[in-house]
Amino acid sequence: MTDTNQPPRRRPLARRRLALLGSVAVIGAGVILAGPLAGQMSTSAFAATPTAQSEQGPRGFADLVSKVKPAVISVRVRIDGASEANMLSRDGEDPGVQPFMNGSPFEKFFRQYGDNDGPQPRQHQMITGLGSGFFISADGYAVTNNHVVDHAKSVEVTTDDGQTYTAKVIGTDPKTDLALIKVEGNHTFAHVDFETQMPRIGDWVVAVGNPYGLGGTVTAGIVSAEGRDIGNGPYDDYIQIDAPINKGNSGGPTFDVNGNVVGVNTAIYSPSGGSVGIGFDIPAATAKQVIAQLKDHGAVTRAWLGVQVQPVTGGIAESLGMKNSAGALVDEAKPDTPAAQAGIQAGDVITAVNGNAIKDSRSLAREISGMSPGSSVKLDILRKGEAKTINVTLATMPGEQKQANAGEHDNGAVPGVPHLGLSVAPADQVAGAGSKGVVITAVDPDGPGAEHGLKSGDVILDVGGKSVGSVSDLRNALSAAKSDGKHDVLIRVKTADNTHFVAVPIG
């Protein structure tokens, strides 16, 4: 969802305080330039005299801004408000038009500028939103955010010289929040290229954008961090910058000292909706790959392994006898998937893909999704302490993955497995629990099990790599782990349709 022309006052977010730069109050065309740069200083000259530059500081960004500013555009979209009913914007606010939630930003907006009673349930409202973008080709292909053009009925772009053109959406990718648009007609535009290397932490950045609809605004800062996970999805790998960016900067580019794009503005961290110096960019490597597929096919096709994984925590690493808490722990290899067909098992730890080290589950997701369906990859895994290499032929990722969440149950303090503070029963004796494992029927709220997220209704499938089907099986497995000197035991748990591992202390 994009910003309105007159963005309403935003209420503080109760949880993450993350705001996509184009929702309800979009942030606008932004361009970011990284590097201590200035003037006509070359990259090689800069690298050769870091001490001198550090002492002198940046000489200014005027030359660089004049070079890249013509490629930055403002993106204006019109959206049928009725089609946006009950949708949540990417920053957690509810911009629905039919019906309005009490206290929603649009309710306040329409009460102030429209009907005092707000819009009627079946009334159609055309909402205008503003965002940003940048040309990547002379014939009018431009990059912006998916949330800027999502559900747009029409798209217009305004260039730096004030000219306005009609554009059409070529393709979008909600998973990375990227979109490709193209100006209609035969025109020639200034454009920019993607950088092939990541910027360094500490590099200067310059943002040129359309905050609050002002247009052509330039701000400066540095690259603050890399590899940020903001909870947006499995492919989160954002560049964090402190160049001030605000509503209206969504979809704007980030450049290095040579005028190449290193990132695309997407989100900010903000208690109030305005900049507090924490912004997030999609890396150029990700954007380049996604945009290429959108241009060729109008959509993104990702490779798929077919595993449910989780990060390797310190407790899990200790229970598996690993020296480092790195890799992706396989909770389950889904049936009839490349992983299952290749023999990957629950409890395997994937440590590398084609020789590239896997740091965590997000790292695995990014590595696999960047490959082509049908390609063959080598997975390095640890299975019960033994290193193995498995060849897997990847498939095409299904369009939708149905996720199920476990229902909430009342917790009781019933002894049964004193080590964990759990009461259990064989799964085949509990309706709907299946035929394998033991069902948790009650949880001591002060016990280790509750502390590590185990709930009534969860099914324990195995403990320490040993299958359990009764209370005695569970107790014996826990006793064996303790006798082996384990401080933590690894438990595989089924919750609704998903499985995962939990490392629970038993010492």
Secondary structure, 3 states (H helix, E strand, C coil): CCECCCCCCCCCCCCCCEEECCCECCECCCCEECCCCECCCCHHHHHHCHHHHHHHCCCECHHHHHHHHHHEEEEEEEEEHHHHCCCCCCCCCCCCCCCCCCCCHHHHHHHHHCCCCCCCCCCCCEEEEEEEEEECCCCCEEEECHHHHCCEEEEEEECCCCCEEEEEEEEEECCCCEEEEEECCCCCCCCCCECCCCCCCCCEEEEEECHHHCCCEEEEEEEEEEEECCCCCCCCCEEEECCCCCCECCCCEEECCCCCEEEEEEEEECCCCCCCCCEEEEEHHHHHHHHHHHHHHCCCCCEECCEEEEECCHHHHHHHCCCCCCCEEEEEECCCCHHHHHCCCCCCEEEEECCEECCCHHHHHHHHHCCCCCCEEEEEEEECCEEEEEEEECEECCCCCCCCCCCCCCCCCCCCECCCCEEEEEHHHCCCCCCCCEEEEEECCCCHHHHCCCCCCCEEEEECCEECCCHHHHHHHHHHHHHCCCCEEEEEEEECCEEEEEEEECC
